[in-house]
Amino acid sequence: MVAKVICTELGTERRCTKCNEYWPEDSEFFYTSGGKIQQPCKACYCELPSRKARKANQVKVQRIKLPLHLPANISLRANA
């Protein structure tokens, strides 16, 4: 069985459940919730299909919300 946590000369490292790589056990590499380390590591989390879909939807929404810029002398009304 592979150890979840190892101690190295750099400090405590935790194994990611997705990529099985050891990363330093801090907020630079793992998300935390309630003071506890969350799995998977940040790099693997960004690659999850659900996260990619959510990010793609956010980009679509941002494209839709772009303001319409018209020159000051153009009116959208018909000859009024």
VMD Tcl script that builds the backbone (N, CA, C; Angstrom):
set m [mol new atoms 240]
animate dup $m
set s [atomselect $m all]
$s set {name element resname resid chain x y z} {
  {N N MET 1 A 0.847 -1.178 0.000}
  {CA C MET 1 A 0.000 0.000 0.000}
  {C C MET 1 A 0.895 1.246 0.000}
  {N N VAL 2 A 0.507 2.238 -0.752}
  {CA C VAL 2 A 1.283 3.467 -0.888}
  {C C VAL 2 A 0.878 4.449 0.212}
  {N N ALA 3 A 1.871 5.100 0.791}
  {CA C ALA 3 A 1.619 6.043 1.880}
  {C C ALA 3 A 0.942 7.310 1.352}
  {N N LYS 4 A -0.037 7.824 2.099}
  {CA C LYS 4 A -0.721 9.059 1.718}
  {C C LYS 4 A 0.134 10.281 1.998}
  {N N VAL 5 A 0.931 10.203 3.052}
  {CA C VAL 5 A 1.760 11.334 3.481}
  {C C VAL 5 A 3.174 10.823 3.716}
  {N N ILE 6 A 4.164 11.585 3.231}
  {CA C ILE 6 A 5.554 11.249 3.502}
  {C C ILE 6 A 6.264 12.488 4.044}
  {N N CYS 7 A 7.314 12.273 4.792}
  {CA C CYS 7 A 8.127 13.373 5.320}
  {C C CYS 7 A 9.454 13.376 4.572}
  {N N THR 8 A 9.771 14.501 3.938}
  {CA C THR 8 A 11.022 14.646 3.206}
  {C C THR 8 A 11.815 15.782 3.829}
  {N N GLU 9 A 12.991 16.056 3.267}
  {CA C GLU 9 A 13.797 17.161 3.771}
  {C C GLU 9 A 13.137 18.511 3.491}
  {N N LEU 10 A 12.180 18.545 2.568}
  {CA C LEU 10 A 11.441 19.769 2.262}
  {C C LEU 10 A 10.228 19.956 3.161}
  {N N GLY 11 A 9.849 18.914 3.875}
  {CA C GLY 11 A 8.687 18.975 4.753}
  {C C GLY 11 A 7.715 17.860 4.439}
  {N N THR 12 A 6.500 17.993 4.925}
  {CA C THR 12 A 5.474 16.978 4.715}
  {C C THR 12 A 4.909 17.102 3.301}
  {N N GLU 13 A 4.788 15.955 2.626}
  {CA C GLU 13 A 4.204 15.917 1.286}
  {C C GLU 13 A 3.043 14.949 1.281}
  {N N ARG 14 A 2.005 15.297 0.527}
  {CA C ARG 14 A 0.794 14.485 0.443}
  {C C ARG 14 A 0.650 13.974 -0.995}
  {N N ARG 15 A 0.141 12.749 -1.122}
  {CA C ARG 15 A -0.067 12.138 -2.427}
  {C C ARG 15 A -1.428 12.537 -2.967}
  {N N CYS 16 A -1.462 12.991 -4.221}
  {CA C CYS 16 A -2.722 13.322 -4.895}
  {C C CYS 16 A -3.431 12.022 -5.257}
  {N N THR 17 A -4.727 11.978 -5.054}
  {CA C THR 17 A -5.495 10.765 -5.336}
  {C C THR 17 A -5.706 10.545 -6.829}
  {N N LYS 18 A -5.512 11.553 -7.645}
  {CA C LYS 18 A -5.739 11.412 -9.085}
  {C C LYS 18 A -4.450 11.097 -9.845}
  {N N CYS 19 A -3.411 11.906 -9.651}
  {CA C CYS 19 A -2.158 11.715 -10.400}
  {C C CYS 19 A -1.143 10.853 -9.647}
  {N N ASN 20 A -1.394 10.562 -8.371}
  {CA C ASN 20 A -0.514 9.757 -7.521}
  {C C ASN 20 A 0.881 10.354 -7.356}
  {N N GLU 21 A 1.015 11.656 -7.511}
  {CA C GLU 21 A 2.277 12.364 -7.283}
  {C C GLU 21 A 2.258 12.959 -5.882}
  {N N TYR 22 A 3.428 13.106 -5.288}
  {CA C TYR 22 A 3.544 13.739 -3.975}
  {C C TYR 22 A 3.821 15.226 -4.146}
  {N N TRP 23 A 3.063 16.045 -3.428}
  {CA C TRP 23 A 3.205 17.497 -3.462}
  {C C TRP 23 A 3.268 18.024 -2.038}
  {N N PRO 24 A 3.953 19.167 -1.835}
  {CA C PRO 24 A 3.989 19.741 -0.488}
  {C C PRO 24 A 2.576 19.977 0.045}
  {N N GLU 25 A 2.397 19.675 1.296}
  {CA C GLU 25 A 1.077 19.758 1.922}
  {C C GLU 25 A 0.804 21.198 2.356}
  {N N ASP 26 A 0.487 22.051 1.374}
  {CA C ASP 26 A 0.154 23.445 1.679}
  {C C ASP 26 A -0.854 23.963 0.666}
  {N N SER 27 A -1.297 25.193 0.861}
  {CA C SER 27 A -2.363 25.749 0.032}
  {C C SER 27 A -1.895 26.130 -1.367}
  {N N GLU 28 A -0.608 26.034 -1.656}
  {CA C GLU 28 A -0.125 26.302 -3.008}
  {C C GLU 28 A -0.459 25.134 -3.937}
  {N N PHE 29 A -0.513 23.932 -3.413}
  {CA C PHE 29 A -0.736 22.740 -4.219}
  {C C PHE 29 A -2.087 22.071 -3.995}
  {N N PHE 30 A -2.706 22.302 -2.832}
  {CA C PHE 30 A -3.989 21.691 -2.518}
  {C C PHE 30 A -4.969 22.748 -2.028}
  {N N TYR 31 A -6.243 22.563 -2.350}
  {CA C TYR 31 A -7.286 23.416 -1.773}
  {C C TYR 31 A -7.546 22.956 -0.342}
  {N N THR 32 A -7.995 23.872 0.493}
  {CA C THR 32 A -8.329 23.525 1.870}
  {C C THR 32 A -9.766 23.929 2.161}
  {N N SER 33 A -10.392 23.189 3.064}
  {CA C SER 33 A -11.746 23.495 3.498}
  {C C SER 33 A -11.826 23.160 4.980}
  {N N GLY 34 A -12.142 24.146 5.768}
  {CA C GLY 34 A -12.219 23.937 7.207}
  {C C GLY 34 A -10.884 23.560 7.815}
  {N N GLY 35 A -9.792 24.014 7.197}
  {CA C GLY 35 A -8.462 23.710 7.701}
  {C C GLY 35 A -7.933 22.350 7.294}
  {N N LYS 36 A -8.688 21.606 6.482}
  {CA C LYS 36 A -8.264 20.280 6.037}
  {C C LYS 36 A -7.910 20.320 4.551}
  {N N ILE 37 A -6.923 19.522 4.162}
  {CA C ILE 37 A -6.482 19.428 2.775}
  {C C ILE 37 A -7.543 18.668 1.970}
  {N N GLN 38 A -7.895 19.207 0.798}
  {CA C GLN 38 A -8.873 18.564 -0.078}
  {C C GLN 38 A -8.166 17.889 -1.250}
  {N N GLN 39 A -8.733 16.796 -1.708}
  {CA C GLN 39 A -8.196 16.059 -2.847}
  {C C GLN 39 A -9.068 16.324 -4.065}
  {N N PRO 40 A -8.595 16.278 -5.265}
  {CA C PRO 40 A -7.223 16.076 -5.712}
  {C C PRO 40 A -6.423 17.376 -5.641}
  {N N CYS 41 A -5.171 17.341 -6.131}
  {CA C CYS 41 A -4.338 18.550 -6.114}
  {C C CYS 41 A -4.950 19.596 -7.051}
  {N N LYS 42 A -4.510 20.832 -6.956}
  {CA C LYS 42 A -5.075 21.926 -7.746}
  {C C LYS 42 A -4.935 21.674 -9.246}
  {N N ALA 43 A -3.804 21.135 -9.674}
  {CA C ALA 43 A -3.584 20.876 -11.104}
  {C C ALA 43 A -4.582 19.842 -11.629}
  {N N CYS 44 A -4.792 18.770 -10.887}
  {CA C CYS 44 A -5.742 17.732 -11.305}
  {C C CYS 44 A -7.179 18.245 -11.237}
  {N N TYR 45 A -7.480 19.071 -10.246}
  {CA C TYR 45 A -8.827 19.613 -10.096}
  {C C TYR 45 A -9.212 20.436 -11.320}
  {N N CYS 46 A -8.279 21.218 -11.848}
  {CA C CYS 46 A -8.561 22.044 -13.025}
  {C C CYS 46 A -8.812 21.197 -14.265}
  {N N GLU 47 A -8.318 19.972 -14.273}
  {CA C GLU 47 A -8.485 19.086 -15.419}
  {C C GLU 47 A -9.725 18.196 -15.340}
  {N N LEU 48 A -10.477 18.269 -14.252}
  {CA C LEU 48 A -11.691 17.466 -14.132}
  {C C LEU 48 A -12.706 17.892 -15.187}
  {N N PRO 49 A -13.400 16.950 -15.837}
  {CA C PRO 49 A -14.375 17.298 -16.872}
  {C C PRO 49 A -15.456 18.257 -16.386}
  {N N SER 50 A -15.921 18.093 -15.161}
  {CA C SER 50 A -16.963 18.977 -14.648}
  {C C SER 50 A -16.434 20.396 -14.496}
  {N N ARG 51 A -15.192 20.546 -14.089}
  {CA C ARG 51 A -14.586 21.872 -13.923}
  {C C ARG 51 A -14.359 22.529 -15.278}
  {N N LYS 52 A -13.924 21.742 -16.267}
  {CA C LYS 52 A -13.713 22.292 -17.617}
  {C C LYS 52 A -15.027 22.781 -18.208}
  {N N ALA 53 A -16.106 22.019 -18.018}
  {CA C ALA 53 A -17.414 22.419 -18.539}
  {C C ALA 53 A -17.903 23.684 -17.856}
  {N N ARG 54 A -17.724 23.781 -16.553}
  {CA C ARG 54 A -18.147 24.965 -15.811}
  {C C ARG 54 A -17.381 26.201 -16.284}
  {N N LYS 55 A -16.088 26.041 -16.513}
  {CA C LYS 55 A -15.271 27.165 -16.972}
  {C C LYS 55 A -15.666 27.578 -18.387}
  {N N ALA 56 A -15.973 26.607 -19.257}
  {CA C ALA 56 A -16.405 26.915 -20.622}
  {C C ALA 56 A -17.723 27.685 -20.606}
  {N N ASN 57 A -18.640 27.325 -19.709}
  {CA C ASN 57 A -19.910 28.039 -19.600}
  {C C ASN 57 A -19.691 29.462 -19.106}
  {N N GLN 58 A -18.741 29.673 -18.212}
  {CA C GLN 58 A -18.445 31.013 -17.718}
  {C C GLN 58 A -17.913 31.889 -18.837}
  {N N VAL 59 A -17.098 31.330 -19.718}
  {CA C VAL 59 A -16.560 32.091 -20.842}
  {C C VAL 59 A -17.686 32.490 -21.793}
  {N N LYS 60 A -18.643 31.584 -22.044}
  {CA C LYS 60 A -19.775 31.899 -22.912}
  {C C LYS 60 A -20.607 33.034 -22.333}
  {N N VAL 61 A -20.851 32.994 -21.034}
  {CA C VAL 61 A -21.642 34.033 -20.377}
  {C C VAL 61 A -20.928 35.371 -20.472}
  {N N GLN 62 A -19.621 35.375 -20.285}
  {CA C GLN 62 A -18.860 36.617 -20.378}
  {C C GLN 62 A -18.924 37.188 -21.790}
  {N N ARG 63 A -18.915 36.339 -22.811}
  {CA C ARG 63 A -18.996 36.811 -24.197}
  {C C ARG 63 A -20.358 37.454 -24.469}
  {N N ILE 64 A -21.402 36.882 -23.892}
  {CA C ILE 64 A -22.744 37.401 -24.110}
  {C C ILE 64 A -22.925 38.748 -23.430}
  {N N LYS 65 A -22.325 38.955 -22.291}
  {CA C LYS 65 A -22.515 40.164 -21.511}
  {C C LYS 65 A -21.667 41.346 -21.986}
  {N N LEU 66 A -20.965 41.207 -23.095}
  {CA C LEU 66 A -20.150 42.319 -23.574}
  {C C LEU 66 A -21.046 43.491 -23.941}
  {N N PRO 67 A -20.680 44.693 -23.536}
  {CA C PRO 67 A -21.509 45.861 -23.857}
  {C C PRO 67 A -21.412 46.208 -25.339}
  {N N LEU 68 A -22.491 46.727 -25.860}
  {CA C LEU 68 A -22.552 47.137 -27.253}
  {C C LEU 68 A -22.071 48.581 -27.340}
  {N N HIS 69 A -20.976 48.795 -28.024}
  {CA C HIS 69 A -20.422 50.138 -28.157}
  {C C HIS 69 A -20.784 50.687 -29.534}
  {N N LEU 70 A -21.514 51.782 -29.534}
  {CA C LEU 70 A -21.896 52.436 -30.776}
  {C C LEU 70 A -21.341 53.855 -30.783}
  {N N PRO 71 A -20.962 54.348 -31.942}
  {CA C PRO 71 A -20.554 55.751 -32.009}
  {C C PRO 71 A -21.712 56.651 -31.577}
  {N N ALA 72 A -21.391 57.807 -31.074}
  {CA C ALA 72 A -22.394 58.704 -30.510}
  {C C ALA 72 A -23.407 59.189 -31.543}
  {N N ASN 73 A -23.038 59.246 -32.802}
  {CA C ASN 73 A -23.954 59.810 -33.810}
  {C C ASN 73 A -24.863 58.735 -34.453}
  {N N ILE 74 A -24.804 57.502 -34.031}
  {CA C ILE 74 A -25.669 56.456 -34.583}
  {C C ILE 74 A -26.791 56.178 -33.594}
  {N N SER 75 A -28.011 56.157 -34.093}
  {CA C SER 75 A -29.172 55.881 -33.256}
  {C C SER 75 A -29.731 54.533 -33.654}
  {N N LEU 76 A -30.254 53.814 -32.689}
  {CA C LEU 76 A -30.887 52.527 -32.956}
  {C C LEU 76 A -32.358 52.682 -33.329}
  {N N ARG 77 A -32.916 53.878 -33.154}
  {CA C ARG 77 A -34.318 54.092 -33.480}
  {C C ARG 77 A -34.494 54.341 -34.976}
  {N N ALA 78 A -35.674 53.959 -35.432}
  {CA C ALA 78 A -36.025 54.281 -36.828}
  {C C ALA 78 A -36.238 55.784 -36.906}
  {N N ASN 79 A -36.313 56.326 -38.079}
  {CA C ASN 79 A -36.450 57.781 -38.260}
  {C C ASN 79 A -37.548 58.332 -37.363}
  {N N ALA 80 A -37.138 58.881 -36.272}
  {CA C ALA 80 A -38.110 59.383 -35.314}
  {C C ALA 80 A -38.175 60.879 -35.322}
}
mol reanalyze $m
mol bondsrecalc $m
mol representation Tube
mol addrep $m
